[in-house]
Amino acid sequence: MRKLIEQEQRLVPVAERVDIATAGERYLVHLEQVMQRKPSTLQDYKVMLRRHIAPFFGGRSLERIDTQLVSEFLLAQQAKGMATKTVANHLTFLHGVFRHAMKKGWTHTNPVAAVDRPRDQHVDPDIRFLEHEEVEALLRAVPDDALGRVERVLYLVAATSGLRQGELVALRWRDVDWTAGVIRVRRNYTRGEWGTPKSRRSSRAVPMITRVAAELERLHQHSAHQGDDDLVFAHPILGGVLDASKIRKRFKAALTAARLRPIRFHDLRHTFGTQAAAAGVPLRTLQEWMGHRYKTTLIYADYAPRAHEQALM
């Protein structure tokens, strides 16, 4: 009997013996070594595979997974209360696994391709941001201590440049060009890992307003960490990267002290986007400053001035 089973296994095509967990692990190696995806992206994919995808599909071979089963996976994730965007991300990864498997000859079809992606029926069309007076109130509410003196400039730069939190904490003094009047975004720091900006478009130069240039100059003069490779928003004593969770906690405390509505630190980026659009900055220019895809930048289109439309009306 054992010899018969072994003989049968040798006759089974390799594609039918590759399960989703194995294919997923091999795809992750491909993404890391060949595609050179960011560590944070790889970590997200590993969690998807090991906590959600592999347990649901069990030990099924790729050839035994069809469109109906993928649809059932989608419904199961939604039934858990998982966010629509998260479920869509799972499908994106699963699609990549099958596409890679087809190239390797482990399967002949991609069942994910025929699955409709979930649509979020509860998208909030409103962008959260601060008005000019609210930004000033926030800055006044920052504690006047060693850490607060760094955070005050951090908030100001975030609200007037649109840099992401990971890009801000990774800024070095060499990235601040007072002569050219720009801040150059060349790297980021996310989940304890140094890396390049989010995408190729995210490497960019953002203009500095006069006030920001003056505040950064003052911060540099009083900082114990003034080398070209030292961090602009370094911990005032240790010189290292500011802790992300503590940034969020102290930011919320400053909002409360200023009696402002709760927003996320990321909404300072929206503050820049909406104010720049309202000032008449062309959306293509704003896209370059923020390191967006143009489609993403369109969320600020409603805030752009439309004097010609008013005249028509």
WODAZI-V279570 format. One record per backbone hydrogen bond with DSSP energy under -1.0 kcal/mol. CO is the residue of the C=O (numbers start at 1). NH is the residue of the N-H. If there is no record, write none. Layout:
CO:NH ; CO:NH
This chain:
1:5 ; 2:6 ; 3:7 ; 4:8 ; 5:9 ; 6:10 ; 7:11 ; 8:12 ; 14:17 ; 18:62 ; 19:23 ; 20:24 ; 21:25 ; 22:26 ; 23:27 ; 24:28 ; 25:29 ; 26:30 ; 27:31 ; 28:32 ; 29:33 ; 30:34 ; 30:35 ; 31:37 ; 38:42 ; 39:43 ; 40:44 ; 41:45 ; 42:46 ; 43:47 ; 44:48 ; 45:49 ; 46:50 ; 47:51 ; 48:52 ; 48:53 ; 49:54 ; 52:56 ; 53:57 ; 54:58 ; 57:60 ; 60:20 ; 61:64 ; 62:65 ; 66:70 ; 67:71 ; 68:72 ; 69:73 ; 70:74 ; 71:75 ; 72:76 ; 73:77 ; 74:78 ; 75:79 ; 77:82 ; 78:81 ; 83:87 ; 84:88 ; 85:89 ; 86:90 ; 87:91 ; 88:92 ; 89:93 ; 90:94 ; 91:95 ; 92:96 ; 93:97 ; 94:98 ; 95:99 ; 96:100 ; 97:101 ; 98:102 ; 99:103 ; 100:104 ; 101:106 ; 110:113 ; 112:115 ; 131:135 ; 132:136 ; 133:137 ; 134:138 ; 135:139 ; 136:140 ; 137:141 ; 143:145 ; 145:149 ; 147:151 ; 148:152 ; 150:154 ; 151:155 ; 152:156 ; 153:157 ; 154:158 ; 155:159 ; 156:160 ; 158:162 ; 164:168 ; 165:169 ; 166:189 ; 168:171 ; 171:232 ; 172:175 ; 173:176 ; 175:184 ; 177:181 ; 177:182 ; 181:208 ; 182:177 ; 183:206 ; 188:195 ; 190:193 ; 193:190 ; 195:188 ; 199:202 ; 200:203 ; 204:185 ; 206:183 ; 209:213 ; 210:214 ; 211:215 ; 212:216 ; 213:217 ; 214:218 ; 215:219 ; 216:220 ; 217:221 ; 218:222 ; 227:230 ; 228:174 ; 230:173 ; 235:239 ; 240:235 ; 243:247 ; 244:248 ; 245:249 ; 246:250 ; 247:251 ; 248:252 ; 249:253 ; 250:254 ; 251:255 ; 252:256 ; 253:257 ; 254:258 ; 255:260 ; 256:259 ; 264:267 ; 265:268 ; 266:269 ; 267:271 ; 268:272 ; 269:273 ; 270:274 ; 271:275 ; 272:276 ; 273:277 ; 274:278 ; 275:279 ; 276:281 ; 277:280 ; 282:286 ; 283:287 ; 284:288 ; 285:289 ; 286:290 ; 287:291 ; 287:292 ; 293:297 ; 294:298 ; 296:299 ; 297:300 ; 298:301 ; 300:303 ; 301:304 ; 306:310 ; 307:311 ; 308:312 ; 309:313
